Amino acid sequence: MPKPDPNALICSIPLPANFRADDVLAFHQRDTEQIAEQVTESQLHKGILWDGKPARLSIEFHANKAIAFLAEDGGTRSAQSSELEQMVRRMLGLTQPVELFEQTLRDHPQLGPVIARNAGLRVPQTATPFEALCWAIIGQQISVGAAVSIRRRFIQAVGRQHSSGLWCFPDASAVVDVDLEILRATGLSRTKAGTILAISEQIEQRSLPLDSWLHDTPAETIEEQLRQVRGIGPWTISYALLRGFGWMDGSLHGDVAVRRNLQSLLGREEKLTEKEARIWLEGFSPWRALVAAHLWALQSAGGY
């Protein structure tokens, strides 16, 4: 790990005995070029914008705790330790009630063995809801590899670089005035570029207050607001709610990897339709998204 900035904010977070640090590291290691996230065996470094300023978030995993460092450019320290701890706990999935989920479904004939093999599985979160929503839009109907490449170019075109060299995922204020063609040049379709611009404008106008929604806003309220944005459909909403807000009940029946792995789990020869997957997942509310995460884990390279 790079030598901590003497002005960096530091917090230590206890981890449960079955915490799966490798899941967090793998999530942030999808881009092998590591321009915005750098991963080692037990450490994560991620460029983020904190109050609009480039910062490097470093998380060091130990047997029973995670130590987080936040180093803002300019030697300032505008964050509070409670804010840093809250963000990191959310990013690590520590607010997710996985113990209750596992206890409830441990005897299920199909899912029970899957859950037992992946005990303690949590869904790693993005640093901000905006990042999750952008990733969901970028990833619509394309492979993970293609989405990662577009995300990388998007960050380099619109984001800012921390003094450590890490690129920081942009916030809405960095995107809102960007020309559509600049976004198109990253590989985004015209529709996707327009959708990202639209949500950025609405965030700036405070009609889409994603960060404020982190605090006890019902998922149904967020879903209803997002549904009004052209280019955002059910899969995008469920994925953004899962990765950005930790909502465990989004139905990801439209996800190709979920359907493929569910087909394998059920021993079906023919492909499952979206309707069949939706009906099957309905029986697991309020855990449908966490069930999808376990289905992703059946083939770790197959899902988002």
C-alpha positions as protocol buffer text, in pm:
chain_id: "A"
residue {
  index: 1
  type: MET
  ca { x: 0 y: 0 z: 0 }
}
residue {
  index: 2
  type: PRO
  ca { x: 133 y: 350 z: -78 }
}
residue {
  index: 3
  type: LYS
  ca { x: 253 y: 539 z: 227 }
}
residue {
  index: 4
  type: PRO
  ca { x: -57 y: 698 z: 382 }
}
residue {
  index: 5
  type: ASP
  ca { x: -89 y: 1074 z: 341 }
}
residue {
  index: 6
  type: PRO
  ca { x: -27 y: 1231 z: 686 }
}
residue {
  index: 7
  type: ASN
  ca { x: -342 y: 1437 z: 629 }
}
residue {
  index: 8
  type: ALA
  ca { x: -550 y: 1135 z: 530 }
}
residue {
  index: 9
  type: LEU
  ca { x: -864 y: 1054 z: 721 }
}
residue {
  index: 10
  type: ILE
  ca { x: -847 y: 705 z: 875 }
}
residue {
  index: 11
  type: CYS
  ca { x: -1109 y: 471 z: 1016 }
}
residue {
  index: 12
  type: SER
  ca { x: -1111 y: 108 z: 1126 }
}
residue {
  index: 13
  type: ILE
  ca { x: -1418 y: -107 z: 1062 }
}
residue {
  index: 14
  type: PRO
  ca { x: -1477 y: -449 z: 1225 }
}
residue {
  index: 15
  type: LEU
  ca { x: -1555 y: -731 z: 983 }
}
residue {
  index: 16
  type: PRO
  ca { x: -1771 y: -1039 z: 1047 }
}
residue {
  index: 17
  type: ALA
  ca { x: -1593 y: -1373 z: 1070 }
}
residue {
  index: 18
  type: ASN
  ca { x: -1712 y: -1490 z: 728 }
}
residue {
  index: 19
  type: PHE
  ca { x: -1645 y: -1163 z: 543 }
}
residue {
  index: 20
  type: ARG
  ca { x: -1541 y: -1228 z: 182 }
}
residue {
  index: 21
  type: ALA
  ca { x: -1285 y: -960 z: 99 }
}
residue {
  index: 22
  type: ASP
  ca { x: -1205 y: -1136 z: -230 }
}
residue {
  index: 23
  type: ASP
  ca { x: -1555 y: -1052 z: -359 }
}
residue {
  index: 24
  type: VAL
  ca { x: -1493 y: -681 z: -302 }
}
residue {
  index: 25
  type: LEU
  ca { x: -1150 y: -695 z: -461 }
}
residue {
  index: 26
  type: ALA
  ca { x: -1282 y: -888 z: -763 }
}
residue {
  index: 27
  type: PHE
  ca { x: -1562 y: -635 z: -817 }
}
residue {
  index: 28
  type: HIS
  ca { x: -1311 y: -351 z: -836 }
}
residue {
  index: 29
  type: GLN
  ca { x: -1067 y: -551 z: -1048 }
}
residue {
  index: 30
  type: ARG
  ca { x: -1290 y: -584 z: -1353 }
}
residue {
  index: 31
  type: ASP
  ca { x: -1082 y: -332 z: -1545 }
}
residue {
  index: 32
  type: THR
  ca { x: -742 y: -494 z: -1590 }
}
residue {
  index: 33
  type: GLU
  ca { x: -590 y: -157 z: -1686 }
}
residue {
  index: 34
  type: GLN
  ca { x: -667 y: -34 z: -1332 }
}
residue {
  index: 35
  type: ILE
  ca { x: -689 y: 335 z: -1419 }
}
residue {
  index: 36
  type: ALA
  ca { x: -948 y: 413 z: -1152 }
}
residue {
  index: 37
  type: GLU
  ca { x: -913 y: 117 z: -915 }
}
residue {
  index: 38
  type: GLN
  ca { x: -594 y: -64 z: -822 }
}
residue {
  index: 39
  type: VAL
  ca { x: -618 y: -399 z: -646 }
}
residue {
  index: 40
  type: THR
  ca { x: -357 y: -612 z: -471 }
}
residue {
  index: 41
  type: GLU
  ca { x: -396 y: -931 z: -270 }
}
residue {
  index: 42
  type: SER
  ca { x: -549 y: -753 z: 29 }
}
residue {
  index: 43
  type: GLN
  ca { x: -581 y: -386 z: -68 }
}
residue {
  index: 44
  type: LEU
  ca { x: -801 y: -163 z: -278 }
}
residue {
  index: 45
  type: HIS
  ca { x: -718 y: 188 z: -397 }
}
residue {
  index: 46
  type: LYS
  ca { x: -995 y: 378 z: -572 }
}
residue {
  index: 47
  type: GLY
  ca { x: -1010 y: 729 z: -712 }
}
residue {
  index: 48
  type: ILE
  ca { x: -1324 y: 915 z: -603 }
}
residue {
  index: 49
  type: LEU
  ca { x: -1449 y: 1271 z: -597 }
}
residue {
  index: 50
  type: TRP
  ca { x: -1514 y: 1394 z: -245 }
}
residue {
  index: 51
  type: ASP
  ca { x: -1704 y: 1722 z: -237 }
}
residue {
  index: 52
  type: GLY
  ca { x: -1593 y: 1764 z: -598 }
}
residue {
  index: 53
  type: LYS
  ca { x: -1222 y: 1720 z: -517 }
}
residue {
  index: 54
  type: PRO
  ca { x: -1006 y: 1428 z: -633 }
}
residue {
  index: 55
  type: ALA
  ca { x: -932 y: 1184 z: -352 }
}
residue {
  index: 56
  type: ARG
  ca { x: -779 y: 839 z: -315 }
}
residue {
  index: 57
  type: LEU
  ca { x: -973 y: 589 z: -107 }
}
residue {
  index: 58
  type: SER
  ca { x: -757 y: 303 z: 18 }
}
residue {
  index: 59
  type: ILE
  ca { x: -897 y: 1 z: 200 }
}
residue {
  index: 60
  type: GLU
  ca { x: -666 y: -251 z: 364 }
}
residue {
  index: 61
  type: PHE
  ca { x: -822 y: -584 z: 462 }
}
residue {
  index: 62
  type: HIS
  ca { x: -713 y: -773 z: 773 }
}
residue {
  index: 63
  type: ALA
  ca { x: -850 y: -1092 z: 932 }
}
residue {
  index: 64
  type: ASN
  ca { x: -1113 y: -914 z: 1140 }
}
residue {
  index: 65
  type: LYS
  ca { x: -1112 y: -553 z: 1026 }
}
residue {
  index: 66
  type: ALA
  ca { x: -1077 y: -316 z: 734 }
}
residue {
  index: 67
  type: ILE
  ca { x: -873 y: 2 z: 764 }
}
residue {
  index: 68
  type: ALA
  ca { x: -976 y: 283 z: 529 }
}
residue {
  index: 69
  type: PHE
  ca { x: -773 y: 590 z: 433 }
}
residue {
  index: 70
  type: LEU
  ca { x: -911 y: 890 z: 244 }
}
residue {
  index: 71
  type: ALA
  ca { x: -650 y: 1126 z: 101 }
}
residue {
  index: 72
  type: GLU
  ca { x: -786 y: 1440 z: -66 }
}
residue {
  index: 73
  type: ASP
  ca { x: -572 y: 1644 z: -301 }
}
residue {
  index: 74
  type: GLY
  ca { x: -445 y: 1968 z: -157 }
}
residue {
  index: 75
  type: GLY
  ca { x: -378 y: 1830 z: 189 }
}
residue {
  index: 76
  type: THR
  ca { x: -729 y: 1917 z: 303 }
}
residue {
  index: 77
  type: ARG
  ca { x: -958 y: 1704 z: 515 }
}
residue {
  index: 78
  type: SER
  ca { x: -1317 y: 1803 z: 445 }
}
residue {
  index: 79
  type: ALA
  ca { x: -1459 y: 1461 z: 532 }
}
residue {
  index: 80
  type: GLN
  ca { x: -1557 y: 1343 z: 878 }
}
residue {
  index: 81
  type: SER
  ca { x: -1458 y: 998 z: 1002 }
}
residue {
  index: 82
  type: SER
  ca { x: -1826 y: 908 z: 1045 }
}
residue {
  index: 83
  type: GLU
  ca { x: -1894 y: 995 z: 678 }
}
residue {
  index: 84
  type: LEU
  ca { x: -1598 y: 786 z: 564 }
}
residue {
  index: 85
  type: GLU
  ca { x: -1702 y: 491 z: 778 }
}
residue {
  index: 86
  type: GLN
  ca { x: -2060 y: 510 z: 653 }
}
residue {
  index: 87
  type: MET
  ca { x: -1947 y: 507 z: 289 }
}
residue {
  index: 88
  type: VAL
  ca { x: -1700 y: 221 z: 336 }
}
residue {
  index: 89
  type: ARG
  ca { x: -1947 y: 8 z: 532 }
}
residue {
  index: 90
  type: ARG
  ca { x: -2196 y: 50 z: 250 }
}
residue {
  index: 91
  type: MET
  ca { x: -1932 y: -26 z: -18 }
}
residue {
  index: 92
  type: LEU
  ca { x: -1838 y: -348 z: 163 }
}
residue {
  index: 93
  type: GLY
  ca { x: -2201 y: -459 z: 191 }
}
residue {
  index: 94
  type: LEU
  ca { x: -2191 y: -458 z: 571 }
}
residue {
  index: 95
  type: THR
  ca { x: -2540 y: -307 z: 592 }
}
residue {
  index: 96
  type: GLN
  ca { x: -2694 y: -602 z: 407 }
}
residue {
  index: 97
  type: PRO
  ca { x: -2888 y: -855 z: 622 }
}
residue {
  index: 98
  type: VAL
  ca { x: -2718 y: -1161 z: 473 }
}
residue {
  index: 99
  type: GLU
  ca { x: -2737 y: -1363 z: 795 }
}
residue {
  index: 100
  type: LEU
  ca { x: -3118 y: -1349 z: 795 }
}
residue {
  index: 101
  type: PHE
  ca { x: -3125 y: -1433 z: 423 }
}
residue {
  index: 102
  type: GLU
  ca { x: -2904 y: -1739 z: 473 }
}
residue {
  index: 103
  type: GLN
  ca { x: -3101 y: -1858 z: 773 }
}
residue {
  index: 104
  type: THR
  ca { x: -3432 y: -1818 z: 589 }
}
residue {
  index: 105
  type: LEU
  ca { x: -3330 y: -2006 z: 272 }
}
residue {
  index: 106
  type: ARG
  ca { x: -3071 y: -2255 z: 397 }
}
residue {
  index: 107
  type: ASP
  ca { x: -3312 y: -2549 z: 351 }
}
residue {
  index: 108
  type: HIS
  ca { x: -3435 y: -2452 z: 4 }
}
residue {
  index: 109
  type: PRO
  ca { x: -3384 y: -2753 z: -227 }
}
residue {
  index: 110
  type: GLN
  ca { x: -3212 y: -2563 z: -507 }
}
residue {
  index: 111
  type: LEU
  ca { x: -3074 y: -2252 z: -340 }
}
residue {
  index: 112
  type: GLY
  ca { x: -2975 y: -2404 z: -6 }
}
residue {
  index: 113
  type: PRO
  ca { x: -2662 y: -2579 z: -139 }
}
residue {
  index: 114
  type: VAL
  ca { x: -2566 y: -2269 z: -342 }
}
residue {
  index: 115
  type: ILE
  ca { x: -2598 y: -2044 z: -37 }
}
residue {
  index: 116
  type: ALA
  ca { x: -2398 y: -2290 z: 174 }
}
residue {
  index: 117
  type: ARG
  ca { x: -2113 y: -2283 z: -79 }
}
residue {
  index: 118
  type: ASN
  ca { x: -2114 y: -1903 z: -77 }
}
residue {
  index: 119
  type: ALA
  ca { x: -2182 y: -1835 z: 290 }
}
residue {
  index: 120
  type: GLY
  ca { x: -2135 y: -1469 z: 375 }
}
residue {
  index: 121
  type: LEU
  ca { x: -2180 y: -1348 z: 17 }
}
residue {
  index: 122
  type: ARG
  ca { x: -2257 y: -977 z: 5 }
}
residue {
  index: 123
  type: VAL
  ca { x: -2304 y: -745 z: -292 }
}
residue {
  index: 124
  type: PRO
  ca { x: -2015 y: -495 z: -316 }
}
residue {
  index: 125
  type: GLN
  ca { x: -2139 y: -142 z: -371 }
}
residue {
  index: 126
  type: THR
  ca { x: -2017 y: 151 z: -579 }
}
residue {
  index: 127
  type: ALA
  ca { x: -1887 y: 458 z: -397 }
}
residue {
  index: 128
  type: THR
  ca { x: -2190 y: 663 z: -505 }
}
residue {
  index: 129
  type: PRO
  ca { x: -2539 y: 593 z: -644 }
}
residue {
  index: 130
  type: PHE
  ca { x: -2448 y: 802 z: -951 }
}
residue {
  index: 131
  type: GLU
  ca { x: -2162 y: 564 z: -1031 }
}
residue {
  index: 132
  type: ALA
  ca { x: -2397 y: 267 z: -1001 }
}
residue {
  index: 133
  type: LEU
  ca { x: -2660 y: 424 z: -1224 }
}
residue {
  index: 134
  type: CYS
  ca { x: -2404 y: 520 z: -1489 }
}
residue {
  index: 135
  type: TRP
  ca { x: -2258 y: 168 z: -1483 }
}
residue {
  index: 136
  type: ALA
  ca { x: -2605 y: 21 z: -1524 }
}
residue {
  index: 137
  type: ILE
  ca { x: -2675 y: 246 z: -1824 }
}
residue {
  index: 138
  type: ILE
  ca { x: -2337 y: 171 z: -1980 }
}
residue {
  index: 139
  type: GLY
  ca { x: -2392 y: -203 z: -1934 }
}
residue {
  index: 140
  type: GLN
  ca { x: -2736 y: -224 z: -2094 }
}
residue {
  index: 141
  type: GLN
  ca { x: -2750 y: -520 z: -2334 }
}
residue {
  index: 142
  type: ILE
  ca { x: -2373 y: -555 z: -2381 }
}
residue {
  index: 143
  type: SER
  ca { x: -2109 y: -785 z: -2235 }
}
residue {
  index: 144
  type: VAL
  ca { x: -1923 y: -706 z: -1914 }
}
residue {
  index: 145
  type: GLY
  ca { x: -1597 y: -672 z: -2110 }
}
residue {
  index: 146
  type: ALA
  ca { x: -1745 y: -417 z: -2350 }
}
residue {
  index: 147
  type: ALA
  ca { x: -1902 y: -223 z: -2061 }
}
residue {
  index: 148
  type: VAL
  ca { x: -1570 y: -210 z: -1873 }
}
residue {
  index: 149
  type: SER
  ca { x: -1393 y: -65 z: -2178 }
}
residue {
  index: 150
  type: ILE
  ca { x: -1657 y: 204 z: -2229 }
}
residue {
  index: 151
  type: ARG
  ca { x: -1654 y: 286 z: -1857 }
}
residue {
  index: 152
  type: ARG
  ca { x: -1276 y: 333 z: -1871 }
}
residue {
  index: 153
  type: ARG
  ca { x: -1299 y: 572 z: -2165 }
}
residue {
  index: 154
  type: PHE
  ca { x: -1590 y: 754 z: -1998 }
}
residue {
  index: 155
  type: ILE
  ca { x: -1385 y: 811 z: -1681 }
}
residue {
  index: 156
  type: GLN
  ca { x: -1084 y: 936 z: -1878 }
}
residue {
  index: 157
  type: ALA
  ca { x: -1299 y: 1167 z: -2090 }
}
residue {
  index: 158
  type: VAL
  ca { x: -1503 y: 1323 z: -1808 }
}
residue {
  index: 159
  type: GLY
  ca { x: -1341 y: 1231 z: -1476 }
}
residue {
  index: 160
  type: ARG
  ca { x: -1055 y: 1394 z: -1289 }
}
residue {
  index: 161
  type: GLN
  ca { x: -718 y: 1255 z: -1193 }
}
residue {
  index: 162
  type: HIS
  ca { x: -590 y: 1236 z: -836 }
}
residue {
  index: 163
  type: SER
  ca { x: -228 y: 1330 z: -768 }
}
residue {
  index: 164
  type: SER
  ca { x: -154 y: 959 z: -715 }
}
residue {
  index: 165
  type: GLY
  ca { x: -240 y: 898 z: -1081 }
}
residue {
  index: 166
  type: LEU
  ca { x: -574 y: 730 z: -1014 }
}
residue {
  index: 167
  type: TRP
  ca { x: -867 y: 854 z: -1217 }
}
residue {
  index: 168
  type: CYS
  ca { x: -1181 y: 950 z: -1026 }
}
residue {
  index: 169
  type: PHE
  ca { x: -1525 y: 853 z: -1149 }
}
residue {
  index: 170
  type: PRO
  ca { x: -1700 y: 1180 z: -1243 }
}
residue {
  index: 171
  type: ASP
  ca { x: -1993 y: 1326 z: -1056 }
}
residue {
  index: 172
  type: ALA
  ca { x: -2300 y: 1479 z: -1218 }
}
residue {
  index: 173
  type: SER
  ca { x: -2154 y: 1830 z: -1217 }
}
residue {
  index: 174
  type: ALA
  ca { x: -1858 y: 1707 z: -1422 }
}
residue {
  index: 175
  type: VAL
  ca { x: -2085 y: 1544 z: -1680 }
}
residue {
  index: 176
  type: VAL
  ca { x: -2367 y: 1792 z: -1717 }
}
residue {
  index: 177
  type: ASP
  ca { x: -2191 y: 2036 z: -1952 }
}
residue {
  index: 178
  type: VAL
  ca { x: -2007 y: 1774 z: -2159 }
}
residue {
  index: 179
  type: ASP
  ca { x: -2091 y: 1767 z: -2528 }
}
residue {
  index: 180
  type: LEU
  ca { x: -2293 y: 1467 z: -2639 }
}
residue {
  index: 181
  type: GLU
  ca { x: -2035 y: 1378 z: -2904 }
}
residue {
  index: 182
  type: ILE
  ca { x: -1761 y: 1355 z: -2642 }
}
residue {
  index: 183
  type: LEU
  ca { x: -1967 y: 1093 z: -2464 }
}
residue {
  index: 184
  type: ARG
  ca { x: -2040 y: 919 z: -2795 }
}
residue {
  index: 185
  type: ALA
  ca { x: -1666 y: 897 z: -2859 }
}
residue {
  index: 186
  type: THR
  ca { x: -1626 y: 678 z: -2550 }
}
residue {
  index: 187
  type: GLY
  ca { x: -1836 y: 409 z: -2717 }
}
residue {
  index: 188
  type: LEU
  ca { x: -2174 y: 505 z: -2575 }
}
residue {
  index: 189
  type: SER
  ca { x: -2472 y: 491 z: -2806 }
}
residue {
  index: 190
  type: ARG
  ca { x: -2657 y: 816 z: -2865 }
}
residue {
  index: 191
  type: THR
  ca { x: -2940 y: 694 z: -2641 }
}
residue {
  index: 192
  type: LYS
  ca { x: -2711 y: 596 z: -2354 }
}
residue {
  index: 193
  type: ALA
  ca { x: -2513 y: 920 z: -2378 }
}
residue {
  index: 194
  type: GLY
  ca { x: -2835 y: 1118 z: -2375 }
}
residue {
  index: 195
  type: THR
  ca { x: -2964 y: 927 z: -2073 }
}
residue {
  index: 196
  type: ILE
  ca { x: -2645 y: 993 z: -1873 }
}
residue {
  index: 197
  type: LEU
  ca { x: -2667 y: 1362 z: -1963 }
}
residue {
  index: 198
  type: ALA
  ca { x: -3034 y: 1369 z: -1864 }
}
residue {
  index: 199
  type: ILE
  ca { x: -2976 y: 1217 z: -1520 }
}
residue {
  index: 200
  type: SER
  ca { x: -2680 y: 1451 z: -1464 }
}
residue {
  index: 201
  type: GLU
  ca { x: -2898 y: 1753 z: -1542 }
}
residue {
  index: 202
  type: GLN
  ca { x: -3172 y: 1630 z: -1310 }
}
residue {
  index: 203
  type: ILE
  ca { x: -2923 y: 1570 z: -1029 }
}
residue {
  index: 204
  type: GLU
  ca { x: -2788 y: 1922 z: -1068 }
}
residue {
  index: 205
  type: GLN
  ca { x: -3143 y: 2056 z: -1068 }
}
residue {
  index: 206
  type: ARG
  ca { x: -3212 y: 1849 z: -752 }
}
residue {
  index: 207
  type: SER
  ca { x: -3506 y: 1671 z: -909 }
}
residue {
  index: 208
  type: LEU
  ca { x: -3308 y: 1346 z: -891 }
}
residue {
  index: 209
  type: PRO
  ca { x: -3127 y: 1371 z: -553 }
}
residue {
  index: 210
  type: LEU
  ca { x: -2948 y: 1035 z: -561 }
}
residue {
  index: 211
  type: ASP
  ca { x: -2721 y: 1102 z: -263 }
}
residue {
  index: 212
  type: SER
  ca { x: -3008 y: 1224 z: -47 }
}
residue {
  index: 213
  type: TRP
  ca { x: -3200 y: 910 z: -134 }
}
residue {
  index: 214
  type: LEU
  ca { x: -2936 y: 704 z: 45 }
}
residue {
  index: 215
  type: HIS
  ca { x: -3094 y: 805 z: 374 }
}
residue {
  index: 216
  type: ASP
  ca { x: -3412 y: 602 z: 431 }
}
residue {
  index: 217
  type: THR
  ca { x: -3587 y: 678 z: 101 }
}
residue {
  index: 218
  type: PRO
  ca { x: -3806 y: 377 z: 6 }
}
residue {
  index: 219
  type: ALA
  ca { x: -3681 y: 188 z: -297 }
}
residue {
  index: 220
  type: GLU
  ca { x: -4028 y: 216 z: -452 }
}
residue {
  index: 221
  type: THR
  ca { x: -3999 y: 597 z: -445 }
}
residue {
  index: 222
  type: ILE
  ca { x: -3660 y: 587 z: -615 }
}
residue {
  index: 223
  type: GLU
  ca { x: -3787 y: 337 z: -871 }
}
residue {
  index: 224
  type: GLU
  ca { x: -4083 y: 556 z: -960 }
}
residue {
  index: 225
  type: GLN
  ca { x: -3860 y: 860 z: -1013 }
}
residue {
  index: 226
  type: LEU
  ca { x: -3605 y: 674 z: -1222 }
}
residue {
  index: 227
  type: ARG
  ca { x: -3878 y: 520 z: -1435 }
}
residue {
  index: 228
  type: GLN
  ca { x: -3961 y: 869 z: -1563 }
}
residue {
  index: 229
  type: VAL
  ca { x: -3618 y: 905 z: -1728 }
}
residue {
  index: 230
  type: ARG
  ca { x: -3605 y: 804 z: -2091 }
}
residue {
  index: 231
  type: GLY
  ca { x: -3358 y: 520 z: -2145 }
}
residue {
  index: 232
  type: ILE
  ca { x: -3395 y: 371 z: -1797 }
}
residue {
  index: 233
  type: GLY
  ca { x: -3592 y: 47 z: -1776 }
}
residue {
  index: 234
  type: PRO
  ca { x: -3656 y: -224 z: -1517 }
}
residue {
  index: 235
  type: TRP
  ca { x: -3314 y: -396 z: -1540 }
}
residue {
  index: 236
  type: THR
  ca { x: -3127 y: -65 z: -1512 }
}
residue {
  index: 237
  type: ILE
  ca { x: -3336 y: 39 z: -1212 }
}
residue {
  index: 238
  type: SER
  ca { x: -3296 y: -293 z: -1031 }
}
residue {
  index: 239
  type: TYR
  ca { x: -2922 y: -301 z: -1094 }
}
residue {
  index: 240
  type: ALA
  ca { x: -2870 y: 61 z: -985 }
}
residue {
  index: 241
  type: LEU
  ca { x: -3076 y: 3 z: -671 }
}
residue {
  index: 242
  type: LEU
  ca { x: -2870 y: -306 z: -593 }
}
residue {
  index: 243
  type: ARG
  ca { x: -2520 y: -163 z: -652 }
}
residue {
  index: 244
  type: GLY
  ca { x: -2593 y: 195 z: -549 }
}
residue {
  index: 245
  type: PHE
  ca { x: -2841 y: 163 z: -265 }
}
residue {
  index: 246
  type: GLY
  ca { x: -2800 y: -195 z: -143 }
}
residue {
  index: 247
  type: TRP
  ca { x: -3164 y: -282 z: -220 }
}
residue {
  index: 248
  type: MET
  ca { x: -3193 y: -660 z: -203 }
}
residue {
  index: 249
  type: ASP
  ca { x: -3531 y: -705 z: -374 }
}
residue {
  index: 250
  type: GLY
  ca { x: -3483 y: -587 z: -731 }
}
residue {
  index: 251
  type: SER
  ca { x: -3584 y: -851 z: -985 }
}
residue {
  index: 252
  type: LEU
  ca { x: -3296 y: -908 z: -1225 }
}
residue {
  index: 253
  type: HIS
  ca { x: -3484 y: -1158 z: -1439 }
}
residue {
  index: 254
  type: GLY
  ca { x: -3378 y: -960 z: -1746 }
}
residue {
  index: 255
  type: ASP
  ca { x: -3011 y: -1033 z: -1678 }
}
residue {
  index: 256
  type: VAL
  ca { x: -2872 y: -1289 z: -1924 }
}
residue {
  index: 257
  type: ALA
  ca { x: -2629 y: -1440 z: -1671 }
}
residue {
  index: 258
  type: VAL
  ca { x: -2904 y: -1477 z: -1411 }
}
residue {
  index: 259
  type: ARG
  ca { x: -3124 y: -1667 z: -1655 }
}
residue {
  index: 260
  type: ARG
  ca { x: -2837 y: -1880 z: -1785 }
}
residue {
  index: 261
  type: ASN
  ca { x: -2722 y: -1983 z: -1438 }
}
residue {
  index: 262
  type: LEU
  ca { x: -3078 y: -2037 z: -1317 }
}
residue {
  index: 263
  type: GLN
  ca { x: -3132 y: -2268 z: -1614 }
}
residue {
  index: 264
  type: SER
  ca { x: -2827 y: -2468 z: -1504 }
}
residue {
  index: 265
  type: LEU
  ca { x: -2940 y: -2472 z: -1140 }
}
residue {
  index: 266
  type: LEU
  ca { x: -3284 y: -2605 z: -1235 }
}
residue {
  index: 267
  type: GLY
  ca { x: -3139 y: -2862 z: -1476 }
}
residue {
  index: 268
  type: ARG
  ca { x: -3331 y: -2723 z: -1771 }
}
residue {
  index: 269
  type: GLU
  ca { x: -3217 y: -2805 z: -2124 }
}
residue {
  index: 270
  type: GLU
  ca { x: -3407 y: -2520 z: -2287 }
}
residue {
  index: 271
  type: LYS
  ca { x: -3336 y: -2154 z: -2215 }
}
residue {
  index: 272
  type: LEU
  ca { x: -3551 y: -1975 z: -1960 }
}
residue {
  index: 273
  type: THR
  ca { x: -3759 y: -1682 z: -2076 }
}
residue {
  index: 274
  type: GLU
  ca { x: -3759 y: -1355 z: -1887 }
}
residue {
  index: 275
  type: LYS
  ca { x: -4114 y: -1431 z: -1773 }
}
residue {
  index: 276
  type: GLU
  ca { x: -4016 y: -1771 z: -1634 }
}
residue {
  index: 277
  type: ALA
  ca { x: -3719 y: -1621 z: -1449 }
}
residue {
  index: 278
  type: ARG
  ca { x: -3935 y: -1339 z: -1312 }
}
residue {
  index: 279
  type: ILE
  ca { x: -4197 y: -1582 z: -1182 }
}
residue {
  index: 280
  type: TRP
  ca { x: -3931 y: -1803 z: -1019 }
}
residue {
  index: 281
  type: LEU
  ca { x: -3761 y: -1506 z: -851 }
}
residue {
  index: 282
  type: GLU
  ca { x: -4091 y: -1368 z: -722 }
}
residue {
  index: 283
  type: GLY
  ca { x: -4100 y: -1643 z: -464 }
}
residue {
  index: 284
  type: PHE
  ca { x: -3787 y: -1505 z: -298 }
}
residue {
  index: 285
  type: SER
  ca { x: -3901 y: -1150 z: -227 }
}
residue {
  index: 286
  type: PRO
  ca { x: -3760 y: -953 z: -43 }
}
residue {
  index: 287
  type: TRP
  ca { x: -3432 y: -1119 z: -141 }
}
residue {
  index: 288
  type: ARG
  ca { x: -3459 y: -1140 z: -520 }
}
residue {
  index: 289
  type: ALA
  ca { x: -3147 y: -935 z: -596 }
}
residue {
  index: 290
  type: LEU
  ca { x: -2941 y: -1127 z: -342 }
}
residue {
  index: 291
  type: VAL
  ca { x: -3059 y: -1450 z: -502 }
}
residue {
  index: 292
  type: ALA
  ca { x: -2941 y: -1306 z: -836 }
}
residue {
  index: 293
  type: ALA
  ca { x: -2601 y: -1237 z: -679 }
}
residue {
  index: 294
  type: HIS
  ca { x: -2577 y: -1602 z: -575 }
}
residue {
  index: 295
  type: LEU
  ca { x: -2668 y: -1702 z: -930 }
}
residue {
  index: 296
  type: TRP
  ca { x: -2394 y: -1474 z: -1062 }
}
residue {
  index: 297
  type: ALA
  ca { x: -2152 y: -1645 z: -823 }
}
residue {
  index: 298
  type: LEU
  ca { x: -2221 y: -1979 z: -992 }
}
residue {
  index: 299
  type: GLN
  ca { x: -2017 y: -1840 z: -1282 }
}
residue {
  index: 300
  type: SER
  ca { x: -1818 y: -1550 z: -1145 }
}
residue {
  index: 301
  type: ALA
  ca { x: -1722 y: -1408 z: -1485 }
}
residue {
  index: 302
  type: GLY
  ca { x: -2076 y: -1423 z: -1613 }
}
residue {
  index: 303
  type: GLY
  ca { x: -2250 y: -1131 z: -1445 }
}
residue {
  index: 304
  type: TYR
  ca { x: -2223 y: -768 z: -1347 }
}
